[in-house]
Structures are given as structure tokens and as C-alpha cells.
Amino acid sequence: DMDWVVHRAEGPDDMPAHIKAALTQVSIGIPVARGRLMLGTWQGIYLYEHRDRPHRREIVLHLGS
């Protein structure tokens, strides 16, 4: 019986979301030069939400030199 791995505090999509977040990158460092992101031609930045239910997120940007 695997009831001990079922997380019921926030809904049925909460435990799968925790596992997916643990397996994917949660922060990223991107070089900036002359006020522009130094991304390659086919590179982009995507935010993927692992939860089924809509809710608010905060994105934090830190610029340092």
C-alpha cells in the first residue's frame, strides 16, 4: 500500500508537481551584455507550471555585476 506517498494538503496535482519540480531546473543564470540577454538563435526562456489548478506565481529577477 502506497498511501504514505499521497499528498492531500493542496489537491490531487500537488505531489506530482513536487516530483516534477525536483527533477527540473528551478533557477537559471543567463549572461547579459549591452542590456540584452545573451541567448542563442533558437534559445528562449519558458515558464512551465506543473499544477493543474490556476494560482499566482512570483518571478524574481536578480541582476548583478
Distance bins in CASP14 RR format, pairs under 12 A and 6 or more apart:
PFRMAT RR
TARGET T0000
AUTHOR 0000-0000-0000
RMODE 2
METHOD distances of the structure
MODEL  1
2 15 0 0 0 0 0 1 0 0 0 0 0
3 15 0 0 0 0 0 1 0 0 0 0 0
4 15 0 0 0 0 0 1 0 0 0 0 0
5 14 0 0 0 0 0 1 0 0 0 0 0
5 15 1 0 0 1 0 0 0 0 0 0 0
5 16 0 0 0 0 0 1 0 0 0 0 0
5 18 0 0 0 0 0 1 0 0 0 0 0
5 19 0 0 0 0 1 0 0 0 0 0 0
6 12 0 0 0 0 1 0 0 0 0 0 0
6 13 0 0 0 0 0 1 0 0 0 0 0
6 14 0 0 0 0 1 0 0 0 0 0 0
6 15 1 0 0 1 0 0 0 0 0 0 0
6 16 0 0 0 0 0 1 0 0 0 0 0
6 18 0 0 0 0 0 1 0 0 0 0 0
7 13 0 0 0 0 1 0 0 0 0 0 0
7 14 1 0 1 0 0 0 0 0 0 0 0
7 15 1 1 0 0 0 0 0 0 0 0 0
7 16 0 0 0 0 1 0 0 0 0 0 0
7 17 0 0 0 0 1 0 0 0 0 0 0
7 18 1 0 0 1 0 0 0 0 0 0 0
7 19 0 0 0 0 1 0 0 0 0 0 0
8 14 0 0 0 0 1 0 0 0 0 0 0
8 15 0 0 0 0 1 0 0 0 0 0 0
9 15 0 0 0 0 1 0 0 0 0 0 0
9 17 0 0 0 0 0 1 0 0 0 0 0
9 18 0 0 0 0 0 1 0 0 0 0 0
10 16 0 0 0 0 0 1 0 0 0 0 0
10 17 0 0 0 0 1 0 0 0 0 0 0
10 18 0 0 0 0 1 0 0 0 0 0 0
10 51 0 0 0 0 1 0 0 0 0 0 0
10 52 0 0 0 0 0 1 0 0 0 0 0
10 53 0 0 0 0 1 0 0 0 0 0 0
10 55 0 0 0 0 1 0 0 0 0 0 0
11 17 0 0 0 0 1 0 0 0 0 0 0
11 18 0 0 0 0 0 1 0 0 0 0 0
11 51 0 0 0 0 1 0 0 0 0 0 0
11 52 0 0 0 0 1 0 0 0 0 0 0
11 53 1 0 0 1 0 0 0 0 0 0 0
11 55 0 0 0 0 0 1 0 0 0 0 0
12 51 0 0 0 0 0 1 0 0 0 0 0
12 52 0 0 0 0 1 0 0 0 0 0 0
12 53 0 0 0 0 1 0 0 0 0 0 0
13 19 0 0 0 0 0 1 0 0 0 0 0
13 20 0 0 0 0 1 0 0 0 0 0 0
13 21 0 0 0 0 0 1 0 0 0 0 0
13 49 0 0 0 0 0 1 0 0 0 0 0
13 50 1 0 0 1 0 0 0 0 0 0 0
13 51 1 0 1 0 0 0 0 0 0 0 0
13 52 1 0 1 0 0 0 0 0 0 0 0
13 53 1 0 0 1 0 0 0 0 0 0 0
13 54 0 0 0 0 0 1 0 0 0 0 0
13 55 0 0 0 0 0 1 0 0 0 0 0
14 20 0 0 0 0 0 1 0 0 0 0 0
14 21 0 0 0 0 0 1 0 0 0 0 0
14 50 0 0 0 0 1 0 0 0 0 0 0
14 51 1 0 0 1 0 0 0 0 0 0 0
14 52 0 0 0 0 1 0 0 0 0 0 0
14 53 0 0 0 0 1 0 0 0 0 0 0
14 55 0 0 0 0 0 1 0 0 0 0 0
15 21 0 0 0 0 0 1 0 0 0 0 0
15 22 0 0 0 0 0 1 0 0 0 0 0
15 50 0 0 0 0 0 1 0 0 0 0 0
15 51 0 0 0 0 0 1 0 0 0 0 0
16 22 0 0 0 0 0 1 0 0 0 0 0
16 23 0 0 0 0 0 1 0 0 0 0 0
16 50 1 0 0 1 0 0 0 0 0 0 0
16 51 0 0 0 0 1 0 0 0 0 0 0
16 52 0 0 0 0 1 0 0 0 0 0 0
17 23 0 0 0 0 0 1 0 0 0 0 0
17 24 0 0 0 0 0 1 0 0 0 0 0
17 26 0 0 0 0 0 1 0 0 0 0 0
17 48 0 0 0 0 0 1 0 0 0 0 0
17 49 0 0 0 0 1 0 0 0 0 0 0
17 50 1 1 0 0 0 0 0 0 0 0 0
17 51 1 0 1 0 0 0 0 0 0 0 0
17 52 0 0 0 0 1 0 0 0 0 0 0
17 53 0 0 0 0 1 0 0 0 0 0 0
17 55 0 0 0 0 0 1 0 0 0 0 0
18 24 0 0 0 0 0 1 0 0 0 0 0
18 26 0 0 0 0 0 1 0 0 0 0 0
18 50 0 0 0 0 1 0 0 0 0 0 0
18 51 0 0 0 0 1 0 0 0 0 0 0
19 50 0 0 0 0 1 0 0 0 0 0 0
20 26 0 0 0 0 0 1 0 0 0 0 0
20 48 0 0 0 0 1 0 0 0 0 0 0
20 49 0 0 0 0 1 0 0 0 0 0 0
20 50 1 0 1 0 0 0 0 0 0 0 0
20 51 0 0 0 0 1 0 0 0 0 0 0
20 52 0 0 0 0 0 1 0 0 0 0 0
21 27 0 0 0 0 0 1 0 0 0 0 0
21 48 0 0 0 0 1 0 0 0 0 0 0
21 49 0 0 0 0 0 1 0 0 0 0 0
21 50 1 0 1 0 0 0 0 0 0 0 0
21 51 0 0 0 0 1 0 0 0 0 0 0
21 57 0 0 0 0 0 1 0 0 0 0 0
22 50 0 0 0 0 0 1 0 0 0 0 0
23 48 0 0 0 0 0 1 0 0 0 0 0
23 50 0 0 0 0 1 0 0 0 0 0 0
24 46 0 0 0 0 0 1 0 0 0 0 0
24 47 0 0 0 0 0 1 0 0 0 0 0
24 48 1 0 0 1 0 0 0 0 0 0 0
24 49 0 0 0 0 0 1 0 0 0 0 0
24 50 0 0 0 0 1 0 0 0 0 0 0
25 45 0 0 0 0 0 1 0 0 0 0 0
25 46 0 0 0 0 0 1 0 0 0 0 0
25 47 0 0 0 0 0 1 0 0 0 0 0
25 48 0 0 0 0 0 1 0 0 0 0 0
26 47 0 0 0 0 0 1 0 0 0 0 0
26 48 0 0 0 0 0 1 0 0 0 0 0
26 50 0 0 0 0 0 1 0 0 0 0 0
26 57 0 0 0 0 0 1 0 0 0 0 0
26 59 0 0 0 0 0 1 0 0 0 0 0
26 60 0 0 0 0 0 1 0 0 0 0 0
27 45 0 0 0 0 0 1 0 0 0 0 0
27 47 0 0 0 0 0 1 0 0 0 0 0
27 59 0 0 0 0 0 1 0 0 0 0 0
27 60 0 0 0 0 1 0 0 0 0 0 0
27 61 0 0 0 0 0 1 0 0 0 0 0
27 62 0 0 0 0 1 0 0 0 0 0 0
28 37 0 0 0 0 0 1 0 0 0 0 0
28 39 0 0 0 0 0 1 0 0 0 0 0
28 43 0 0 0 0 0 1 0 0 0 0 0
28 44 0 0 0 0 0 1 0 0 0 0 0
28 45 1 0 0 1 0 0 0 0 0 0 0
28 46 0 0 0 0 0 1 0 0 0 0 0
28 47 0 0 0 0 0 1 0 0 0 0 0
28 59 0 0 0 0 0 1 0 0 0 0 0
28 60 0 0 0 0 0 1 0 0 0 0 0
28 61 0 0 0 0 0 1 0 0 0 0 0
28 62 0 0 0 0 0 1 0 0 0 0 0
29 37 0 0 0 0 0 1 0 0 0 0 0
29 38 0 0 0 0 0 1 0 0 0 0 0
29 39 0 0 0 0 0 1 0 0 0 0 0
29 45 0 0 0 0 0 1 0 0 0 0 0
29 61 0 0 0 0 0 1 0 0 0 0 0
29 62 0 0 0 0 1 0 0 0 0 0 0
29 63 0 0 0 0 0 1 0 0 0 0 0
29 64 0 0 0 0 0 1 0 0 0 0 0
30 36 0 0 0 0 0 1 0 0 0 0 0
30 37 1 0 1 0 0 0 0 0 0 0 0
30 38 1 0 0 1 0 0 0 0 0 0 0
30 39 1 0 0 1 0 0 0 0 0 0 0
30 40 0 0 0 0 0 1 0 0 0 0 0
30 43 0 0 0 0 1 0 0 0 0 0 0
30 44 0 0 0 0 1 0 0 0 0 0 0
30 45 1 0 0 1 0 0 0 0 0 0 0
30 61 0 0 0 0 0 1 0 0 0 0 0
30 62 0 0 0 0 0 1 0 0 0 0 0
30 63 0 0 0 0 0 1 0 0 0 0 0
30 64 0 0 0 0 0 1 0 0 0 0 0
31 37 1 0 0 1 0 0 0 0 0 0 0
31 38 1 0 1 0 0 0 0 0 0 0 0
31 39 0 0 0 0 1 0 0 0 0 0 0
31 40 0 0 0 0 0 1 0 0 0 0 0
31 43 0 0 0 0 0 1 0 0 0 0 0
31 63 0 0 0 0 0 1 0 0 0 0 0
31 64 0 0 0 0 0 1 0 0 0 0 0
31 65 0 0 0 0 0 1 0 0 0 0 0
32 38 1 0 0 1 0 0 0 0 0 0 0
32 39 0 0 0 0 0 1 0 0 0 0 0
32 61 0 0 0 0 0 1 0 0 0 0 0
32 62 0 0 0 0 0 1 0 0 0 0 0
32 63 1 0 0 1 0 0 0 0 0 0 0
32 64 0 0 0 0 1 0 0 0 0 0 0
32 65 0 0 0 0 1 0 0 0 0 0 0
33 39 0 0 0 0 0 1 0 0 0 0 0
33 65 0 0 0 0 0 1 0 0 0 0 0
35 63 0 0 0 0 1 0 0 0 0 0 0
35 65 0 0 0 0 0 1 0 0 0 0 0
37 43 0 0 0 0 1 0 0 0 0 0 0
37 44 0 0 0 0 1 0 0 0 0 0 0
37 45 1 0 0 1 0 0 0 0 0 0 0
37 61 0 0 0 0 0 1 0 0 0 0 0
37 63 0 0 0 0 0 1 0 0 0 0 0
38 44 0 0 0 0 0 1 0 0 0 0 0
39 45 1 0 0 1 0 0 0 0 0 0 0
39 46 0 0 0 0 0 1 0 0 0 0 0
45 59 0 0 0 0 0 1 0 0 0 0 0
45 61 0 0 0 0 0 1 0 0 0 0 0
47 57 1 0 0 1 0 0 0 0 0 0 0
47 58 0 0 0 0 0 1 0 0 0 0 0
47 59 1 0 0 1 0 0 0 0 0 0 0
48 57 0 0 0 0 0 1 0 0 0 0 0
49 55 0 0 0 0 1 0 0 0 0 0 0
49 56 0 0 0 0 0 1 0 0 0 0 0
49 57 1 0 0 1 0 0 0 0 0 0 0
49 59 0 0 0 0 0 1 0 0 0 0 0
50 57 0 0 0 0 0 1 0 0 0 0 0
51 57 0 0 0 0 1 0 0 0 0 0 0
END
